[in-house]
Structure formats: C-alpha cells, structure tokens
Amino acid sequence: MSDRIIMLTLTRIEADHLADLIGQFTDLVNATPTDPDPALDRLTPDAYPEDPEASREFRTLTRGDLLHRRAHDAAVVRRALEGIEHADGSDADFTPVDIAISDEAIDSWLRTLTAVRLVIANRLGVRTEDDRDPSDPRFAVYDWLGYRLEGLVQAAEESR
C-alpha cells in the first residue's frame, strides 16, 4: 500500500460539471441499449478488425466485463466528487477545492476521464485532431477533459 496522494484542484462548478459527466457516463455504460451505440463500441475495441465473426464473438464474451469495469472506475471518481459542496450560482462556485486521489484510485481516474473523452469525441465526430473545431463551443468540454487528463497523467508519472 502506498501513501502517495495526487491533489486535483477544481472549482466547485468544475466539480459539479465533472460529477454530471460521470453520472451520464455511468448511465451509458450500465444501460442495455436496444440500438448499437458507436460510443460504446469505441469503449470496447474491435479485437479482430479483419475477421467480423471473430470480432463479434470476442465482443459478446468480453463487452459486459469491460463495461462493468468502466462503471466501477467511474464509481471511484464519483465517490471522490461526492464530498464537494455543490455550486449554487454564487461567486463561491469559483472557489478552488482540492480532491485527494490516492495512488490506488489514480488508474480509475485516468481510465474514466479517457473513456468520457472518447464518448464525447464520438458524439462530436472527432477521429483525428483535424476533426476538432476550436471555434465550436461544443468542444470546450472535450478540451477541458484533455487538459485535466494531461495534468493527472503528469502527476501520476511524477509520483511513481
């Protein structure tokens, strides 16, 4: 067991928005979609792109476990965000709050932020950097998650 802790500083409003994203993500991975969802497909990669039958079989055998793991990781992140006082529309919404992420939880945070960003990228049609339109405000959350993810990756590397 390690005593290493990574501190993530967010404002209360950022923490609220992140908690909302994590909640939506959890709903997505726990749902039983009636129609194929490309975002879920992106979270459960194609193991055999040249063999559709083998890919379908692999996905059938592993998809539930992969999505369950994603839901578990998201729950770790959600628990960390639960203790933060909610934004209320006042100036205090921009007050920084520190979130202590244990060494044991950092991988769940990294996997979850990456997965949420993948879902958003899918919904926005981002496949390459060229698909991103910095003037389109819908990309702000995608970019913000990338910024936070990069900071956590750097902090995790420094702490190991």
N, C-alpha and C positions, 0 to 999 in steps of 0.2 A: 504494500500500500504506500502511496506517495502523499506527501503533504503539499505538493505543488498546486498552486491555485492561479488561474488566469482571471484577471479582472477585466470585465467588459463594461464600459461606461456608455450608457444610453440616456437620452432624456426620457421623461415619463411618457411623452407622446410616442416616441420611437418604440418604447417597450410595449405600449398598447397596440400599436400597429403590428409589431412583430408577433405578439400573442395572437392577434386576429389572424394573421397569415398562417401561423402554426395550427390554429384551430381549423381553418379552411383546409389546410393540407391534411390534417388528421382525418377530417371528414372524407376527403378524397380517397385516401389510401384504405380507409375502413369500409367504404361503400362497395356495394356489389353492382357495378354498372351493367345496365341492360344493353348498352351500345358500346362498341370499342372506344376507348379513350386514348388518343395518341400520347397524352401526357403520362398516363400510367405505363404505356408501352415504353416510353423513354426512361422510366424509372426501373423497368425490368428489361434490360437489354436483350437483344437478339443474339443468342449464343451461336447459332449456325446460319448466318445470313445466306449462304449458298444452298441450304437444304431446308425449305419451308416446312416439310413434315417433321424433321428432327427439331427444328426451332419451336414449332407448335407443341410438340411433346415435352420438350425441355421447359417451356413456359408453363405448361399445365402442371408440371411437377414442382416447379420452384416459385412461381409467382406469389402464391399465398404466403409462403415463408418470407420472401423478400419484402412484401408489403407489410407483413406483421412486424418485421424488424424496423421498417421505416416508421411505423406507428409507435413502436417502443422508443425509438430515438426521439421522435417528436414529443413524446410524453416527458422525457428527461428535460427537454428545453422548456416545455410548457410549465413544469413544476418550478423551474428556476425563475420564471417570469411571474408566477402567481403572487409572490410576496410584495410586488411593487404596487404602490398606490396608483390607482387609475388616473389618467388625465381627466380634467374636469372643465377645460375651456379657459382656465386662468393662466396667468403668467407662470405659475408653478409647473405647468406642463413641460416647460423647457428646462426644468431643474434636472441636473445630472443625477443619475442613480447608478450605483455600482452593482454589477452582478458577478458573484464569485462562481467561477466554473472550475470544478475540481478536475484533476488530471484524469479521473475515471470517466468524467462526463464530456470531456472535450471532443472525443471522437463522435459522440452522438450529436453534439452541436455542429461539427463540421459536416457530417453526413446530412443532417437535416437542412441546414442553410443551403447546401449544394442542391439537395433534392427540390426544395421550394424554388430555388432559382431555375432549375431545369423545367419545372412545371410552368413557371411564368414565361420562360423563354419559348416553350412550346406554344403557349397561348398567344404569344406575340409574334410567332413565326420566326424566331431567331434560331438560325442554324449555324451561322458564321458571324464574325464581327461586322461584316459588311451589311448584315441584315438589321443591325441596330441603328435606329434613328435618334441621335441625341437631342434633336429638337422636338421630338414627340414626348409629351409629359408622361405617357404610359410607361416609358422606360425608366422613370426615376426609381421605382421600387426595385426593378431588376438591377440597376446600377448601385443602389444603396446596399442591397444584399451582397453584391460583389465586393463592395468596399469593406463591409463588415466581415465577410468571409476571408478576404485577404488579410485583414488585421488579426483575425483569430488564427489563421494558418501561421503567420509570422510569430505570434506569441507562443503557439504550441511548439514550433520548431526551436525557439529560444529556450523554452522550459525543459526540453528533452535532453 
